[in-house]
């Protein structure tokens, strides 16, 4: 079944929530409306609606004008191929040497930055969320300190933005895995769009349960931008897949949850190196100690 999305951005939580409420009055009405903060420090919020019929463009234009929002971007999502068709008109994100952007901002890529082109808007990992941004900043700090990953993996990769960042600074192929089949397709599409075929291998896997991950372990760099519960469950497997002296970058953790995650990893042979908080999310760098 063909569906449609209508996405826009505007500053401030209260105006965004008001616009989200107003979208519910449209005809045809949306099947769902979402209001999310773009956690890149811009103060912008994203408002999006999902429709089973093409939305009323005039009604959307009036709502955008009334609420001080950008023009809605309407996209058609035919069946499962929606990930290849939806683009969010989000601003680029800088994270140290990394620059995350969409095709519409290709002309803004600084020559001095490592560009990461992301077009699959509906998957997690555009760089605007505090967790993805935190992971990119963490890698940037490690690189500044002289760390060069030789064998990296991105567990729960989403768009594969973290795996691609690692591929730009590592001499060897990076593994990017996700439990969700659609996310793997998104990741592969982004790898191709960035010209990183052969540099990033995208696989469907739960945790470290895949022959490619087992074959390439131990890793000196592992990203896991997931959630508190799965991160704690992964701690023993992560320890088994980490090289001595290797680092893991963890996120998807609310600030008040970070101590629980740190404790679980310390129990499995890691030491906390650093913690960064971006809005309500924490990103952790931990190092695997020698046994």
Residue, then its C-alpha position, 0 to 999 in steps of 0.5 A: x500500500x502506498x503511503x505518504x509522509x509530510x515533514x517540516x521543522x520549526x523552532x520551539x517545543x510548544x509551537x511544534x506540539x501545536x502544529x502537531x495537534x493542528x495536523x490531526x484536523x487535516x482532511x484526509x487525516x493522518x494515520x499518525x503524527x510525530x513531534x521530535x526535538x532535533x538534538x543538535x543544539x539548533x533548537x529546531x523540532x521536527x513535525x511529521x505526519x503519515x497518510x494513506x492518501x496524498x495529503x492536502x498540499x494547500x492545508x499543509x501550506x496554511x498550517x506551516x504559515x500559521x505556525x511559523x514552520x518551513x514548507x512541508x516536504x511531502x514524500x510518497x512511500x511505495x510499499x517497503x521501498x520507502x527508505x530509498x525515497x524519503x528525504x528530510x530537509x535537515x541541516x548538516x551536522x558537524x561533529x569534529x572532523x565529520x560532516x553529516x549531510x543530505x544531497x540537498x546540502x552537498x554544496x555545503x561540505x567543507x573541503x577540510x571535513x570528512x563527508x557522510x552522506x545520509x539520505x534514509x531519513x526514517x532510520x535512526x542515525x542522521x546525526x541530529x540525535x544526541x546519541x549519534x552526534x555523541x558517538x561521532x564526537x567520541x570517535x573524533x576525540x579518540x582520533x585527536x588522541x592518536x587512536x587509529x582503529x584497525x578493526x571496527x564494528x558498528x552493532x545496531x548500525x541503523x543508517x551505518x553513519x558510524x561505520x562509515x565514519x570509522x571506514x574513513x579513518x581505518x585501513x581495514x573493512x568495517x562491519x555494520x550489523x543490525x537486527x532489522x532487515x530494513x535497516x541493513x538495506x538502508x545501511x547498504x544504500x548509504x554505503x553505496x551512496x558514499x562510495x564505500x563499497x568494500x570498505x563497509x560490510x552490512x550484515x543482519x545479525x543479533x548482537x555478535x551472533x554472526x559468522x562474519x563478526x566471529x571471524x573478524x573478532x577481536x575488534x579494537x573499536x566497537x560502536x553500539x548506539x542502541x538502548x540501555x537494556x540491550x547494551x547491558x545484555x550485550x556486555x559479556x558478548x562485547x567483552x568477548x569480541x573486544x581486543x585488550x586495550x580496545x575501546x567501545x563507544x556506547x550510546x542510546x543511554x539516558x543520562x540517568x541510566x549511564x551509571x547502570x551501563x558503566x557498572x555492567x561494563x566494568x563488571x566485564x573488564x572495561x574501564x570508563x574513559x569519558x562520558x559526554x551528555x548531549x541534552x538528555x543522552x549520554x555517550x560513553x567511551x570505555x576501554x577493555x582492560x588486560x585480563 
